[in-house]
């Protein structure tokens, strides 16, 4: 984008966009539909705080019923537990296996926004096998509660391995008093689409239901009204929202290779605590105030723009943590994660200082205001880029080495290469890398691109053409 294309209204447009983005990132937006609370935009209340801030759970799992797990089975179970934690939005966790004693040790934080956290339920969700199967119904009977059920025989026509994802939804139904029914909607993998098409066709021709089982419990046995070819399936079962969400989480987490039982469990008290978090945030706010005054005093109008850009960078970091951006999941916020945000903000300040000094130099060399701004941002960009590339690489390596196995960077960098670093600190290190990478990206978006638009736009106003407002001498 050239300077000539940036008009006077650009400043107000950019400021309005930053203000709207910042407001949505902090406040969030959700609505209630029956028992389901649908979050459209996540805010600070959706941030999951790490163990070091609000505490969590420490649990030890062992194979149940005297099962002798092999090293490969124990490793597979460890991966499933990590995946389940990841599907719940928990990245600040410690999961590692002790192969000598067939144990899996898990530490994870409390759920975001909860005041009545149930550690027993959370641990149970991690250790449940959750084997989902679809089977042809045969003889109609009743279950232990007296509800209608079907016996099933033969091999499953579909298993949890054929499911791509599970999501809780609310649909219209004439069979409930409210006219709405909570279901678990499944999207099948390519391997499951053909199986399900054949199964629904067979069920229709035989006039039998397809029974859906979770381990040894039949969830529902719906009749098939048409052949399903698009790979979409729905589990019904007179669910509450919590029951449906629990089922969806288990399906998304995958099945364990063997049944596990908890042999030790304790609640972890936070090492820093919410009081310390408040102190950190207060100190950061005071520091930001001093930085704002310093930038405005030293660089004047570009300093004001720098403060606006830094506000956008900070709220952008919050948005990354909460999962505001749809293309990537959020992350647990830990003390190291806060350090990553602060470090990135410091880099943002440095970028604005480089630009401000460049503008001063170009003005003092006799350049016109428009030329000085254009040349300054062009020269500053290369210096800012060089200073941030290293941090991007470091952040990616940290996220790859210490991230959950299902994360993109872990797969990309082959996590086994980094095994020597140790697994017990993975959540904390990942959080630091995540916020650092987010901050660097936002540094370019806010501190370089948005700041350039705002400064160039302001220079078009007659009242802001005074070179002293940019650190130069009046001609």
Number of C-alpha atoms within 10 A of each C-alpha: 7 8 14 10 11 18 16 16 12 18 22 13 13 19 18 12 13 21 16 12 16 21 13 18 26 19 14 20 13 13 10 9 10 12 13 15 11 12 13 11 19 24 24 18 12 20 21 26 23 29 27 22 22 22 21 22 21 20 19 19 21 25 21 14 10 8 12 14 19 11 14 11 15 24 19 16 25 22 21 23 25 25 22 23 22 23 18 14 19 25 29 30 28 20 24 20 21 13 14 7 10 18 20 22 19 23 23 24 27 24 23 18 13 9 8 8 13 12 19 14 9 14 21 13 19 22 23 17 22 23 18 25 21 22 23 25 22 17 11 13 11 11 12 7 6 8 8 12 20 23 16 20 11 8 11 16 17 21 18 21 17 21 23 16 17 23 17 22 16 16 10 11 12 9 10 10 8 10 10 16 22 25 23 23 19 21 18 23 15 13 14 21 21 16 17 23 17 15 23 24 18 17 20 16 10 11 14 20 24 25 23 26 20 19 14 10 10 20 18 20 24 18 15 18 12 11 15 17 15 13 20 15 17 15 22 17 18 15 16 14 20 13 16 23 19 14 22 21 22 25 26 24 26 21 24 21 18 19 17 23 15 18 12 11 17 13 16 17 15 16 12 15 14 15 11 14 17 11 11 15 13 12 12 14 12 12 11 18 13 11 16 19 14 13 22 16 13 16 24 18 21 27 27 18 25 31 23 21 28 24 17 26 28 21 22 26 29 27 25 23 28 26 21 22 15 9 7 11 15 24 26 26 27 27 20 20 25 21 17 25 25 19 17 26 24 17 20 28 22 16 23 28 19 18 30 25 17 20 28 20 16 19 24 16 11 13 14 14 19 16 14 22 25 18 16 22 21 15 14 20 18 10 13 22 13 10 14 20 12 11 17 18 13 15 24 22 20 22 26 24 27 29 30 28 20 15 16 14 19 22 15 11 15 14 18 11 11 16 11 8 11 11 18 16 14 21 30 25 22 29 30 23 29 26 29 28 26 23 29 27 18 25 30 19 16 27 29 22 16 22 28 24 23 25 23 24 22 22 22 17 12 8 9 15 15 16 18 16 17 25 21 20 13 11 8
